[in-house]
Amino acid sequence: MLRRRAARLACLTALVALSGCESPKPLQTPLPSPPRQTISVAVYPSDGPKVVQLAVPTPFVAAPLTRFGKAGIVAPGSNREANWMLPPYEGDSWYGSGRLEAAGDKAAVVRLGRWLFGVHQSRGLVGPLTLPERVFWLGLDGADTLFAATPEGTLYRMRDLAGGADPLSYQPIVQIPTATAWDVTEGLIVAGAQNYVLASLDQGTSFRATALPKGQVVSQVAARYDGVVVVVSHENADARRPSVWISADRGWNFQASTFVPRSIVRKGGQIRGQLGACYATLSSDGKTWGYAPGDSHYQLNAAWERMVRTQDKPGYIKQEAFLTVRKPDIPFVPDAALQVGADGKCPEEKSGKRGGGGGGNLLGIGGLGSMGGSGSEGILGVAGLPFPVRRRSARQWSFLSDGMCHPDDMERSRVNPSCKGQAAPPRFPRMLQTDERDLTQQVRDVPDGCTPEQVINMGGTAVLSCAGKPHEHTIYLAGPDGRWYAEGSLTCDMELRAGETSADGGFSLLCGMYWSGRASLWVRKPAPLGEPGAFRSVEVKDAVTYRLLEGGKVFAITTKGKRDTAGGLGAAISLTGPALKRAVRPAKPITPKVDEKAEDKARHTFSVVLCEPATPDRVVAQDVVVKDDVKLMLVDGGELYLRTDGKGGKVGYGKIEKGRLKTLSATQVPAALKPAVVDQKTALVGYAISGAPRASHSLVADATHVYTTDWDVGQIVKISRGGAVDVLARDLTSPAAVGLDESRVYFTTLGMAYGDSGSVGMVSKTGGPITWLAEGLFRPLALLVDSSSVYILDQGLGAANGTLYKFSKQGGAPQRLLERLVRPRTMALAEGRVVVGHAMGEVFSVSTAGGPPLPLGVWGDGVSELVLSGDKVIWSGGTEPILATAALSGGGASWGARLTSSASAIFSLGADVWTVGEFSGTLAKTTLGRVGATAVKDGLLGPTALWVDESGIYVRENDGARVSWISADGAKTKGLYERR
């Protein structure tokens, strides 16, 4: 009996006919919208989905409101850790920005790249969280209990976020094998499983099932804290046949909604639906949908997301509204004019004048970006510049922004809230230690008793400055063992700044700025962490800059030249404040007349002093005259080099040798001294990203032409290698992916808005009528073609609803090769197998004939695109600037290459891998095993797809508005297609 019921249920949910099931209506014909039903469905059906209890129910116990963090661990004095030095790191630092995943009452889960962190308004931050395998959905209820679900229908529960780093703290409580969509709110958990909606009122201890009409397949669910449940379903899983069902009694009884949005999303107490360009929110009566012109959800999200923001100074959160299960609250029933009914049309927003606000000023004294006029001439040109050598390591420390001020002691800054300092903060921010070699992150605490001021990363360690007595800073250094090493105190009445690092482990810190006339240097000799007396103060009269040598030695550069009294070397810039008054010279001089020629000569005259530990300072070059303006100074191999700028922009080079300045050619100086070459031909042009997804499957080529989709104008475009353009299909609705065989071009469309139905079509390479292979799909984002079949990767709507289809070119019912995929977007064809990646960073393959999938590896928080290279698969690990790789035979993933920015599309040709970044606008080339990439071309406009062959590189830009050919070395560019 159970087998017969299961078979009958499977038939009802199939998109296409399978063996033993009744065939649905052909997908090629357009279908009318479903009738507005007002029925109530039965509760507790006899053939409901199977619910397996996995754990013995336990009573609810509220989590203790203790701090997430513990006191920082300080290493004992006898522990002389010396292995903290790291070699310079070639790649760029990457921390990413936080993205809210789930919000409860006082707690939330925020993603930072592929890491998840638990955050609490009163308890701070904990993480990274270690979730059970294959978790794709997270939710927090009103008691801040965390729930997590897998595509197989297993639901986990964790009572206290403080234990989120321990996988054993997640308790599997129930398994509903057919559940693909979930939501949780205060006192209610709901799941969608085929044509059933399951609800739990006891935190998942038990569930009840309610059946929707036969043939409905649940796609999305949303639960409100007042017990209202909204469900989006589709008849026979056909995206053209949506229905929306609403329950006002926690999922017992459902009625059909008069407004049928194609997709829904819940934020706090608001359930919002979208139908084309119309957005409407369900009101408090649980029936009426109303027009929602504004969106305050982002600001509520941002309060949580700011808590994982990283910076070099302590970060604090504002005492403001956070997104919760109740905020934003449920809206009241709107006026009739703002209601959205069965016609699905939104009322037009009332016109009105926008309020104009006073913008900030962008002002400068001495010229924006300049060094301040005459005060920067001669040797003074190096005084206001940062140190030229910053040996950045792969291990970095930063402050998180989860600190808390007393509510009455908060500086209301929009950018970086801070404490006024009039009351002790109840919670200091925690710190994030990131190691980009093994791609790990660890949350650390400041040492007990430390009032943090700032952190400075220096060559593998971090200098943590804590507030001490007036003008004193208590210093700790971070060790690789996670401990802090006390290093005494430094005296500085201004802000400490990063200096240089040397290859032997020494480094320097600057107190103040040279152009201010009040600057000194603190130098740490090469020594184990925590060694007493490792720091010493270096202060030389009339010094304008210092340069660090090995062994803790320092070159001090002195001059008697005077600085510009009208502002020194820095430009005064205000972004938000009132206009700054320029310095006005008095009508009559009030000081004695200055000998300008003598003063000019003084600015071009300097001396070099060698400062060594435990040794008197020694002058190594006296009154050296430099003709032009010094723009850069560095030490290489113990030698001091200069770069100067003369009239007409002429660059010169020099070296201090035997107390004199020796002129050198460009070939005789270190490469770091030479100015960077700027490509003036490449202009960065801003552009607006439309609603198109990252369409990495939207550009293909054969021996003579390239083919692409132009999203906004709805065209399939054929472009010859010489640039002749032929439009094969017009007036399509959001064409996305494209594929080829010998005679035809295959393509997909996605519909006008998220949730609209998609389709698959084909057209001859010479043009002609379109033949539609399938309609009623959900966002078919990827398409591949072999000799006999067309493979479509359908993303699904909302949750674990993605499907991989195989269509025969000869027609007939398609075959489902994979189901329960989580927002998949990319695939590739290997010999006899299809390789697929989806949102959990998982990559696996399946035979083109069907059968069980073969796991290949897991990396990142998603899979943006994957390609094949020999016996390996390479993929972009979601938002991380990482290329991961795995063998096609399986065995797990590892990092393949580290990029400078995340890749929106990749292409492999032999040992070389090309990438483009949609937001960076850069085409780059790398090889597996490399850290970093070589930029081939900058200034591209939103590149999302590329194709590489022996003739060059083809790049699709700005949703298909442009296709360009670029030579392999990036020196030549030719526009092939431009949207008209």
ABEGO torsion letter per residue (X at the ends): XAAAAAAAAAAAABABBBBGBBBBBBAABBBBBBBBBABBBBBGBAABBBBBBABBBBBBBBBBBBBABBBBBBBBAABBBAAABBBBBABBBBAEBBBBABBBAABBBBBBEABBBBBBAAAEBBOBBBBBBGBABBBBBAAGBBBBBBAAGBBBBBABAAAAABAAABBBABBBAABABBBBBBGBBBBBBEABBBBBAAGGABBBBBBBBBGBBBABBBBBAAGBBBBBBBBGGBAABBBBBBBAAGGABBBBBABBBABBBBBEABBBBBBEABBBBBBAAGABBBBBABBAAAAAAAAAAAAABBBABBBBBBBBBBBBAAOBBBBBBBBAAABBBAAGBBBBBBBBBBBBBBBBBBBBBGEBGBAGEAAABEAAAAAABBBABBBBBABBBBBBAABBBBAAABBBBAABBBBAGABBBABBBBBBBBBAAAGBBBBBBBBBGBBBABBBBBGGBBBBBBBBBBGBBBBBBBBAAGBBBBAEBBBBABBBBBBBBBAAGBBBBBBEBAAAGBBBBBBBBBBBBGBBGABBBBBBBGBABBBBBBGGBBBBBBBABBBBAAGEABBBBBAABBBBBBBBBBABBABBBBBAAAAAAAAABBBBBBBBBGBBBBBABBGBBBABBBABBBBBGGBBBBBBBBBGGBBBBBBBBGGBBBBBBAAABBAAABBBBBBAABBBBBBBBBABBBBAAABBBBAABBBBBBAAAGBBBBBBAAGBBBBABBGBBGBABBBBBAABBBBBBAEABBGBBBBBBBBBAAEEBBBBABBGBBGBABBBBBAABBBBBBAEBGBBABBBBBBBAAEEBBBBABBGBBGBABBBBBBGBBBBBBAAGBBBBBBAAEEBBBBAEBBEAEBABBBBBEABBBBBBEABBBBBBBBAAEGEBBBABBBABBBABBBBBEABBBBBBAAAGBBBBBBBGBBEBBBABBGBBGBABBBBBAAEBBBBBGGGABBBBBBAAGABBBBABBBX
